[in-house]
C-alpha cells in the first residue's frame, strides 16, 4: 500500500529564495495551461501538451519536465473537479456552488504545491540531503529532517513523484512510499461495530465510548471567535482566523488519529474485523436545521473513517462498510425497528422486547452484526458444503444448488444475501 510522508527541508536563504521563485513560476505556468484548457475544452494531458508545451516552456523559461508537470497539474485539477461534480460534492447543477466551480478556469495559488519527479529531484538518503531543480539552477545538498521511522522507510521504499510544499514559512517535501501489506485475517471470529456520532465521536461494540464533549465545546468556542473576528473585517482579524482554523484542523486530526489507532489495535489484538457505516453523501441527504447543519459540517467523520480504513489495511484487519439505515432505531437483541425505540438522544428502549441500552452502544452492536453478515455473504466457502441457519430458515451453499440454478445465473452469494436480508426483515 502507498503512504505519504512529510519531511522538512532546511534550505539556506539563497536556496529558499530559489524555491519560492520556482513555485511562483510553475504555478503561473499551470494557470496558463488551465485557462487554455478551459477556453478550448481540451482537458486531457496528451492533447493539451501537444498544443501548449512549447509555448509554456519558452514563455516561462521552464525545463522540459517542469513544463510537462505544469500541464499535467492543470489536467489533474480538472479531472478532480469532474469527479467532485459527478459525486455531487459541489451541489446540483444550477446551484451557486456548482456554478461557481464550473463557470471559470481553475486557478492555483502562487505558493501551491508543485510536483517533482526523479529527473528534477534526487535524494541522498545517507547524507539526508536532496538536490532539487529550480528556475535559478539546481540547488544541491539541501538537508532534510523528519521522524526517524519515516526516514528509514523513505530510504528503502520511496516511489514515484514528490511534492514541494511551502507552509507557514517552512519548506516540506511530501514523498510517496510503498509499504508491503500484511496478509489480511481470512477468518475473523467477530466484527467490532463502530458507531460514529457527534455527542460521542466513536462508540464500539466492545463498550468503549470516545466522548465528543470536549471537542464540541472547543468547536463552539471557535465559532464564537470566528463570529467576532468576522465582524472586525481587518487584515489582522483574517490572519488570526486563518491561524486558528489551522490549529483546529490539527487538533481534530490528532484526535482522529488516536481514536482510529485504538480501534484498529483492539481489532488486531482480538482477531476481529471492523464494521463501519457507509456515510458517503450524508451531508447532502440529511435535512437539518441551521444549528444542526453547522455541527454536522464541522464533524470530520470522513477523516476518521479514512484513518480507520488505512490503519486497518496496514494491520491486516478486515474492514467492511454496512448500510446506515435504521441502525439507531433497530434493537440489537430482537431486531425490532421503530422510531419510538429512541425516547431520547442517549437512551434506546425497545418497544418489542423491553431491552434498554445506551443508544450509541446499541447502534454499534447492530453495525457489528451487519458487518458480520456482509463478511459471511461475501466470503468464499472454505469447506465442501456449508449450511447457514437463520431463525429456522435453512440456507444452501453453492454445492447444494442445482446446476440448472447456477446456469440460470443465480449465484450462491446473491442467494445468501437475499435470504439473509429476508430473514433479518422477518426477525424485525
Secondary structure as GFF3:
##gff-version 3
##sequence-region A 1 428
A	DSSP	beta_strand	2	10	.	.	.	ID=ss1
A	DSSP	alpha_helix	13	40	.	.	.	ID=ss2
A	DSSP	alpha_helix	45	59	.	.	.	ID=ss3
A	DSSP	alpha_helix	64	87	.	.	.	ID=ss4
A	DSSP	alpha_helix	96	102	.	.	.	ID=ss5
A	DSSP	beta_strand	114	116	.	.	.	ID=ss6
A	DSSP	beta_strand	121	124	.	.	.	ID=ss7
A	DSSP	beta_strand	129	134	.	.	.	ID=ss8
A	DSSP	beta_strand	137	145	.	.	.	ID=ss9
A	DSSP	alpha_helix	148	157	.	.	.	ID=ss10
A	DSSP	beta_strand	158	167	.	.	.	ID=ss11
A	DSSP	beta_strand	170	178	.	.	.	ID=ss12
A	DSSP	beta_strand	191	196	.	.	.	ID=ss13
A	DSSP	beta_strand	200	204	.	.	.	ID=ss14
A	DSSP	beta_strand	209	211	.	.	.	ID=ss15
A	DSSP	alpha_helix	213	232	.	.	.	ID=ss16
A	DSSP	alpha_helix	235	270	.	.	.	ID=ss17
A	DSSP	beta_strand	273	277	.	.	.	ID=ss18
A	DSSP	alpha_helix	282	285	.	.	.	ID=ss19
A	DSSP	alpha_helix	290	297	.	.	.	ID=ss20
A	DSSP	alpha_helix	301	315	.	.	.	ID=ss21
A	DSSP	beta_strand	319	322	.	.	.	ID=ss22
A	DSSP	three_ten_helix	339	341	.	.	.	ID=ss23
A	DSSP	beta_strand	347	349	.	.	.	ID=ss24
A	DSSP	beta_strand	356	358	.	.	.	ID=ss25
A	DSSP	alpha_helix	359	378	.	.	.	ID=ss26
A	DSSP	beta_strand	388	390	.	.	.	ID=ss27
A	DSSP	beta_strand	393	395	.	.	.	ID=ss28
A	DSSP	alpha_helix	403	407	.	.	.	ID=ss29
A	DSSP	alpha_helix	412	427	.	.	.	ID=ss30
###
